């Protein structure tokens, strides 16, 4: 029979003309199918000037969805709007963005556990729920060694099978620098706390000559249980021997470019829509512990130890020489306040707690924090292993005298429903922290300036162990971040010696352009984020795992790594791609093979007919015009 679309009246006329009952049923099925609504989806992401890679990936996905009959459109929006829609209001079909990767795999628990689905922030923004996965996520946080690795392998297989979101690729961040101006530490990324604290101005002819003559270099820090070793490489062309200072800049200022203007408008460590990477806040706010090179180290803490006979109670002693940027002394009461405040920013003034979306997962590891003296606190953990418990020690400590007044409830126009406090929405442009740098000024969408905090404990020259490399603290007189409209603009400023390095990671095209410039070195470090496709499980058709799997099979990772990410990228089937926990073996190969690209892998050529059959196998039907139809 013809596949031409027929009206219901035509079908009934044909039925009355003595057509067989089987043919009538087929025609009625066609009519019923064609009267259903074609599926249309929006893909939210940031504009190309904010993240060209994310935009390309979103457009790639849209064209593949269109090829299988889905009316897909890309909706570009600012970073703040995207994160508000995804993390706060849960107003999206699909989004494409970066997922910040953590050293310890426990970040998967708040990311995917069903208890976090109703909340805000990177705590289960997908609204995904699977009780069996919940059980595994709870179990891994109590385990160590090979037992934990086995549980994490099963978690990753479940993620591959259910596709709560689709990891695509984890690029190696690439920053460009002028090595004749600044000597950066090996083994860490430029734009990191340890990168800035280890940076030194090139002041002598011998040092400059050594840096200029470097063609390639690499360093690998000691590996940790939670992460793969970092590799930092530099590729330097012949530098120009001209002046290495910018006379328009203050003497001994470290000048950086950033592509994200949000920190110039909001420095609230609790504000999810304004945070993409926490490096600037790491410079301003200290925490009890820091992951430094090879392991978690005491930072604000002078020491810590587990209580005798109680492996869930950690006794922490603070350093004696701690002060806030406003001159007030830091006490153990500030630490206890911070954990209470992170768990409920209303401090009990509302019927329901209003936790900080940004740190809720880490705070949930802690049952209580008690200040036992001015310098000592006892942190009572739940049933968690020591490596997982250490995550809670990285929460930024906040001054109670600054934040307590902002526990008041408020409302904002951009947030749909739910309680909110002033603490979560204030812009905090004059932050009072205790970190090695303090903010001295901001110009909206233009720049942010910092200078060393003279009373920081790193300013001492008597540090022990691995922290001794930071003796004296930040070595420059000031640090300035200049907002640039694009990676290309950042490279141009670097080429003219207007800045010293790029904090923003460069796209593949800009990376190549920087490598061609005399005197510029391009350095890469281990992956810090993963580009991924997020699905809203609160809306059809994404409640159906078979539909999500069908969408995932439209993604040709090998092609994208070459054409969109430009190499220096790990294809990612797992969100633990940057750790040593990615499984291997037949079970893993079988799980990932079931999500193979439907087409000629590596070329990006989609087999549209096969791909349509995948959606049909998932229970979806097509109209006579080839549109994928919404299930009833």
C-alpha positions in Angstrom: 0.0 0.0 0.0 1.1 3.6 -0.6 2.9 5.4 2.2 1.2 8.7 1.2 -0.4 10.4 4.2 -4.2 10.0 4.3 -6.8 12.0 6.1 -9.2 10.1 8.5 -12.1 10.8 6.1 -10.1 9.1 3.2 -9.3 6.2 5.4 -12.9 5.7 6.4 -14.0 5.9 2.7 -11.5 3.3 1.8 -12.6 1.1 4.7 -16.2 1.3 3.5 -15.1 0.2 0.0 -14.7 -3.4 1.1 -11.0 -3.3 2.1 -9.9 -6.3 4.1 -10.0 -6.0 7.9 -6.2 -6.3 8.1 -5.7 -3.4 5.7 -8.2 -1.3 7.7 -6.3 -1.9 10.9 -3.0 -0.9 9.1 -4.6 2.3 7.9 -6.1 3.1 11.2 -2.7 2.5 12.8 -1.2 4.9 10.3 -3.8 7.6 11.0 -3.4 7.2 14.8 0.4 7.4 14.4 0.3 10.5 12.2 -2.1 12.4 14.4 0.5 12.2 17.2 2.8 15.2 17.8 6.3 15.2 16.3 9.0 15.4 18.9 10.9 18.7 19.2 13.8 19.4 21.6 15.9 22.3 22.5 19.6 22.0 23.2 20.8 24.7 25.6 24.5 25.8 25.6 26.7 28.8 25.8 27.5 31.1 22.7 30.5 30.4 20.6 32.5 33.3 22.0 32.1 31.9 25.5 32.9 28.3 24.6 33.3 27.5 20.9 33.8 23.8 21.7 30.5 23.5 23.5 28.7 25.3 20.7 30.2 23.0 18.1 29.2 19.9 20.1 25.6 21.2 20.5 25.3 21.9 16.8 26.7 18.5 16.0 24.1 16.9 18.2 21.3 19.0 16.7 22.1 17.9 13.1 22.3 14.2 14.1 18.9 14.5 15.9 17.4 16.2 12.9 18.7 13.4 10.7 16.6 10.9 12.7 13.5 13.0 12.6 13.7 15.1 15.8 13.1 18.8 15.4 16.2 19.9 17.4 17.3 23.5 17.9 20.3 25.0 19.6 19.5 27.7 22.1 22.6 29.7 23.0 22.6 31.7 26.3 25.0 33.2 28.7 26.8 31.0 31.2 24.7 32.4 34.1 21.4 31.8 32.3 22.5 28.3 31.3 23.5 27.3 34.8 20.3 28.9 36.3 18.1 27.0 33.9 20.0 23.7 34.4 21.1 23.8 38.0 18.5 25.9 39.7 15.3 25.9 37.7 15.7 22.5 35.9 14.2 24.1 32.8 15.8 22.3 29.9 15.4 19.3 27.5 19.1 18.8 26.7 22.1 20.9 27.5 25.8 20.7 26.5 28.4 22.0 29.0 31.5 21.1 31.0 31.4 18.9 34.1 34.2 19.7 36.5 36.1 16.5 37.3 37.2 15.7 40.9 40.1 13.7 42.1 38.0 11.5 44.4 35.1 9.6 42.6 32.7 10.3 45.4 31.7 13.4 43.4 29.5 10.9 41.5 27.3 10.4 44.6 25.8 13.9 44.8 25.9 14.0 41.0 23.6 11.0 40.5 22.0 10.0 43.8 18.2 10.3 43.8 18.1 12.1 47.1 19.7 15.1 45.5 17.3 15.3 42.5 15.0 17.9 44.0 17.9 20.2 45.0 19.9 22.8 43.2 23.4 22.9 41.8 25.5 20.1 40.5 23.7 17.8 42.9 21.8 15.6 40.4 20.7 18.3 38.0 19.3 15.6 35.7 16.6 14.5 38.2 17.9 10.9 37.8 16.7 8.1 40.1 17.9 4.5 40.4 17.7 2.9 43.8 20.2 0.2 42.9 22.7 2.9 41.8 22.0 4.8 45.0 23.0 1.7 47.0 26.3 1.4 45.0 27.1 5.1 45.5 26.5 4.8 49.2 28.6 1.7 49.4 31.7 3.0 47.6 32.1 5.9 50.1 32.8 3.4 52.9 35.3 1.3 50.9 39.0 1.5 50.0 41.5 -0.1 47.6 40.5 -2.8 45.3 37.1 -3.3 46.9 36.1 0.3 46.2 37.6 0.0 42.7 35.3 -3.0 42.0 32.2 -1.1 43.2 33.2 2.0 41.1 33.6 -0.3 38.1 30.0 -1.5 38.6 28.8 2.1 39.0 30.4 3.1 35.7 28.8 0.1 33.9 25.4 1.2 35.3 26.1 4.7 34.0 27.0 3.5 30.5 23.9 1.3 30.4 21.4 3.9 31.7 23.0 7.1 30.3 21.8 9.5 32.9 24.0 11.9 30.9 26.4 11.2 28.1 30.1 12.0 28.7 31.8 12.9 25.4 35.4 14.0 25.8 37.9 15.3 28.4 40.3 17.8 26.8 43.7 18.6 28.3 43.5 22.3 29.4 46.0 24.4 27.3 47.3 27.7 28.5 49.8 30.0 26.8 52.5 31.9 28.5 55.6 34.1 27.9 58.4 32.1 29.6 60.8 35.0 29.4 58.5 36.8 31.9 57.2 34.1 34.3 58.6 30.7 35.3 55.7 28.4 36.2 56.0 25.3 38.3 56.2 21.9 36.6 53.5 19.3 37.0 50.5 21.5 37.6 48.3 23.7 35.4 49.0 27.4 35.2 45.5 28.3 36.3 45.5 26.6 39.6 46.2 27.5 43.2 49.6 25.7 43.2 50.3 27.2 39.8 49.9 30.8 41.0 51.7 30.2 44.3 54.6 28.5 42.5 55.0 31.1 39.8 58.1 33.2 39.9 59.1 36.3 37.9 62.1 35.8 35.5 64.6 38.3 36.8 68.1 37.2 35.8 69.7 36.7 32.4 70.7 33.1 33.2 67.1 32.2 34.1 65.7 33.9 31.0 68.3 32.1 28.8 67.4 28.8 30.4 63.7 29.4 29.8 64.2 30.6 26.2 66.2 27.6 25.2 63.6 25.2 26.3 62.0 23.4 23.4 60.0 20.7 25.2 59.7 19.7 28.8 57.4 17.6 30.9 57.0 16.7 34.5 54.8 14.1 36.3 53.9 14.6 40.0 53.6 11.6 42.2 50.3 9.8 41.4 47.5 9.6 44.0 45.0 6.9 44.6 42.3 9.3 43.3 43.8 10.6 40.2 46.0 9.9 37.2 49.4 11.6 37.1 49.4 15.1 35.5 51.5 15.7 32.5 52.5 19.3 31.7 54.3 20.0 28.5 55.7 23.1 26.9 56.3 23.8 23.3 58.3 27.0 22.8 59.2 28.7 19.6 62.2 31.0 19.4 61.4 33.9 21.7 62.0 37.5 20.9 64.8 39.0 23.0 63.1 42.4 23.4 61.7 43.9 26.6 60.0 41.5 28.9 57.9 44.1 30.9 54.9 46.2 30.1 55.5 49.7 31.3 51.8 50.4 31.5 51.4 47.8 34.2 52.4 48.1 37.9 55.9 46.8 38.7 56.0 43.1 39.3 52.4 42.4 38.4 51.3 39.0 37.1 48.9 39.8 34.2 46.5 37.1 33.1 43.6 36.8 30.7 40.3 35.1 31.5 37.4 34.4 29.1 34.7 34.3 31.8 33.5 37.7 33.1 31.4 36.3 35.9 34.0 36.6 38.6 34.1 40.3 37.9 30.4 40.5 38.9 30.1 37.9 41.6 32.6 36.4 44.0 30.1 34.5 46.2 31.6 31.0 46.8 28.1 29.7 47.3 26.6 31.0 44.1 26.4 28.1 41.6 25.4 30.1 38.4 28.5 32.3 38.7 31.0 29.5 39.3 32.6 27.4 36.6 36.1 26.8 38.1 37.0 27.6 41.6 40.6 28.8 41.2 40.0 32.5 41.9 38.0 31.6 45.0 40.8 29.2 46.0 43.1 32.2 46.1 40.7 34.1 48.3 39.3 31.5 50.6 41.3 28.9 52.5 40.1 25.5 53.6 41.2 23.1 56.4 43.0 20.9 53.8 44.2 21.2 50.2 45.2 18.5 47.7 48.8 19.6 47.0 50.7 17.6 44.4 50.5 14.1 45.7 48.0 14.0 48.6 45.7 15.9 50.9 47.7 18.3 53.1 46.8 20.3 56.2 46.3 23.9 55.1 44.5 26.1 57.6 44.9 23.1 59.9 48.2 22.7 61.6 47.5 19.0 62.0 44.7 16.5 62.3 44.3 13.0 63.6 41.6 10.4 64.0 40.4 9.9 67.6 41.5 6.8 69.4 38.9 4.1 69.2 36.6 6.2 66.9 37.6 6.2 63.2 34.7 8.6 62.4 35.9 11.5 64.6 38.7 13.7 63.3 40.4 16.1 65.7 41.7 19.2 63.9 44.0 21.8 65.3 44.2 25.2 63.5 47.3 27.1 62.8 48.0 29.9 65.3 48.7 32.6 62.7 45.4 32.8 61.0 43.5 36.0 60.2 40.7 37.2 58.0 41.4 39.8 55.3 39.6 42.4 57.4 42.0 41.8 60.3 39.6 39.7 62.5 41.1 36.6 64.1 40.0 33.1 62.8 38.8 30.7 65.5 37.5 27.2 65.6 34.0 28.7 65.9 34.3 30.0 62.3 35.0 26.4 61.2 31.9 25.0 63.1 29.8 27.9 61.7 30.9 27.1 58.1 29.8 23.5 58.2 26.5 24.5 59.8 25.9 27.3 57.3 26.8 25.1 54.3 24.1 22.6 55.4 21.5 25.3 56.0 22.2 28.9 54.9 19.0 30.0 56.7 20.5 28.8 60.1 17.2 27.3 61.1 15.1 30.4 60.4 13.0 28.6 57.8 10.9 25.4 58.1 13.1 23.6 55.6 16.9 23.8 55.5 18.4 25.8 52.5 21.8 24.1 51.9 24.5 25.6 49.7 24.1 23.9 46.3 27.8 24.1 45.6 29.1 22.2 48.7 26.1 20.2 49.8 27.6 16.9 48.7 30.8 17.4 50.6 29.0 18.7 53.7 26.7 15.7 53.7 29.8 13.6 54.7 29.8 15.3 58.1 27.4 14.7 60.9 28.6 17.4 63.3 31.4 19.9 63.9 32.2 21.0 67.4 34.6 23.7 68.5 36.3 22.2 71.5 38.6 25.2 72.0 39.6 28.4 70.2 42.0 26.5 68.0 40.5 23.0 67.9 37.5 21.4 66.3 36.2 17.8 66.3 34.6 16.7 63.0 32.2 13.8 63.3 31.8 11.9 60.0 29.3 9.3 59.0 30.3 5.9 57.8 32.8 6.9 55.2 36.4 6.0 54.4 39.3 8.3 55.1 39.9 9.3 51.4 36.2 10.2 51.0 36.1 12.0 54.3 39.0 14.2 53.1 36.7 15.8 50.6 34.9 17.6 53.3 38.1 19.3 54.4 38.3 21.2 51.1 35.1 23.3 51.9 36.1 27.0 52.1 36.0 28.3 55.6 33.8 31.4 55.9 33.9 34.2 58.5 30.8 33.9 60.8 30.8 37.7 61.4 30.5 38.4 57.7 28.0 35.7 56.6 25.6 35.2 59.5 23.7 38.4 58.7 22.8 37.0 55.2 20.9 34.0 56.6 17.7 36.0 56.0 15.2 34.6 53.4 14.7 36.5 50.2 13.4 36.0 46.7 14.9 36.5 43.2 13.1 36.8 39.9 15.2 34.2 38.1 14.6 31.4 40.6 11.5 29.3 40.2 10.1 28.2 43.5 11.8 26.9 46.7 13.4 28.8 49.5 16.4 31.0 49.0 18.6 33.1 51.3 20.5 36.3 50.8 23.7 34.3 51.3 23.1 32.4 48.1 22.4 35.4 45.9 24.6 38.2 47.2 27.4 39.2 44.8 30.1 39.5 47.5 32.4 41.7 45.4 34.4 42.7 48.5 35.1 39.2 49.8 36.5 38.6 53.2 38.5 35.4 53.1 41.7 34.2 54.6 43.5 33.0 51.4 46.9 34.0 50.2 45.5 36.8 48.0 42.8 39.4 48.7 40.7 41.2 46.2 41.5 44.9 45.7 39.1 45.8 43.0 36.8 44.7 40.2 35.5 46.3 37.0 32.4 44.6 35.8 33.1 42.5 32.6 36.6 44.0 32.5 39.0 42.9 35.2 39.6 41.8 38.7 42.7 42.7 40.8 44.3 41.0 43.8 47.3 41.4 46.0 49.1 39.2 48.5 47.6 39.0 52.0 50.6 39.9 54.2 49.2 38.0 57.2 48.7 34.7 55.4 50.6 31.8 56.9 52.4 31.2 53.6 54.1 34.6 54.0 56.3 32.9 56.6 59.5 31.5 55.4 59.5 28.6 57.8 57.1 26.1 56.3 57.7 22.4 56.6 57.4 19.5 54.1 55.7 19.9 50.8 54.4 23.4 51.6 57.9 24.7 51.9 58.0 25.3 48.2 55.4 28.1 48.8 57.6 29.9 51.4 56.9 33.6 51.2 53.5 33.1 49.6 52.6 34.7 46.2 55.8 36.2 44.8 54.4 39.0 42.8 53.2 42.4 44.1 49.8 42.0 42.4 47.7 39.7 40.2 45.3 41.0 37.6 42.8 39.1 35.5 41.8 40.9 32.3 38.5 39.7 30.6 38.9 38.9 26.9 36.1 38.4 24.4 37.7 35.3 22.9 40.7 33.0 22.9 42.0 34.7 19.8 42.0 38.0 21.7 43.9 36.4 24.5 46.6 35.2 22.2 46.9 38.6 20.5 47.4 40.3 23.9 50.1 37.7 24.8 51.9 38.2 21.5 52.2 42.0 22.2 53.5 41.4 25.7 50.4 43.0 27.2 49.8 40.0 29.4 52.0 37.2 30.8 49.7 34.1 30.4 46.2 33.0 29.7 44.1 31.6 32.5 41.4 30.6 30.1 42.1 27.2 28.4 42.6 27.8 24.6 40.5 26.1 21.9 42.3 24.0 19.4 42.5 26.8 16.8 43.8 29.3 19.3 46.3 26.8 20.7 47.8 26.4 17.2 47.9 30.2 16.7 49.7 30.7 20.0 52.3 28.0 19.2 53.1 29.9 16.0 53.8 33.1 17.8 57.5 33.9 18.7 58.2 33.8 22.4 55.0 32.0 23.4 54.9 28.6 25.1 51.8 26.4 25.2 51.4 24.2 28.2 48.9 21.4 28.7 47.9 19.6 31.9 45.7 16.7 32.8 42.0 16.9 32.1 40.0 19.0 34.6 36.5 18.8 33.0 34.5 16.6 30.7 32.2 17.9 28.0 28.9 16.1 28.3 25.3 16.0 27.1 22.8 16.3 30.0 19.2 15.1 29.8 16.3 16.3 31.9 14.8 13.1 33.3 11.8 15.1 34.6 10.4 15.4 31.1 9.6 12.9 28.4 11.2 11.4 26.4 14.2 11.4 28.8 12.6 9.4 31.5 13.0 6.5 29.0 16.6 5.0 29.2 16.2 3.4 25.8 15.7 6.9 24.3 18.7 8.3 26.1 20.8 5.3 24.8 19.5 6.0 21.3 20.6 9.6 21.5 24.0 8.5 22.9 24.6 6.3 19.8 24.4 9.4 17.6 27.7 10.6 19.1 31.0 9.7 17.2 33.6 10.4 19.9 36.6 9.6 17.7 35.4 12.1 15.0 34.7 14.8 17.6 38.1 14.4 19.2 39.8 15.2 15.9 37.3 17.7 14.3 36.0 19.6 17.4 38.5 19.1 20.2 41.6 19.2 18.0 43.4 16.3 19.7 45.0 16.5 23.2 41.6 15.0 24.3 40.5 11.8 25.9 37.3 10.3 24.5 35.1 9.7 27.5 32.5 7.0 28.1 32.9 7.5 31.9 32.9 10.6 34.1 35.9 9.1 35.8 38.0 9.4 32.7 40.6 11.5 34.5 41.2 8.9 37.3 42.6 5.5 37.6 39.2 4.0 38.3 38.0 3.5 34.7 37.5 -0.3 34.4 38.9 -2.6 31.7 38.1 -6.1 30.6 35.3 -7.9 28.8 32.4 -6.6 30.9 33.4 -3.0 30.3 34.1 -3.5 26.6 30.7 -5.2 26.2 28.9 -2.3 28.0 30.6 0.4 25.9 30.2 -1.6 22.6 26.4 -1.5 23.0 26.6 2.3 22.7 28.8 2.4 19.6 28.2 5.1 17.1 25.5 4.2 14.5 27.6 4.9 11.4 31.2 5.0 10.1 33.1 5.5 13.4 35.8 8.2 13.1 34.3 9.9 10.1 31.2 11.3 11.7 29.1 9.8 8.9 25.7 8.8 10.4 23.8 5.8 9.1 20.4 7.6 9.4 18.4 4.5 8.4 20.1 2.4 11.1 19.8 5.2 13.6 16.0 5.5 13.0 15.7 1.8 13.6 17.4 2.2 17.0 14.7 4.7 18.0 12.0 2.3 16.7 13.5 -0.5 18.7 13.3 1.8 21.7 9.5 2.0 21.2 9.2 5.1 19.1 7.3 5.5 15.8 7.7 7.8 12.8 5.1 9.8 10.9 4.6 9.3 7.1 6.8 12.5 6.8 9.6 10.9 8.7 9.1 12.8 12.0 9.8 11.0 15.2 6.6 11.1 17.2 6.0 11.7 20.9 5.0 8.5 22.7 1.5 8.6 24.2 
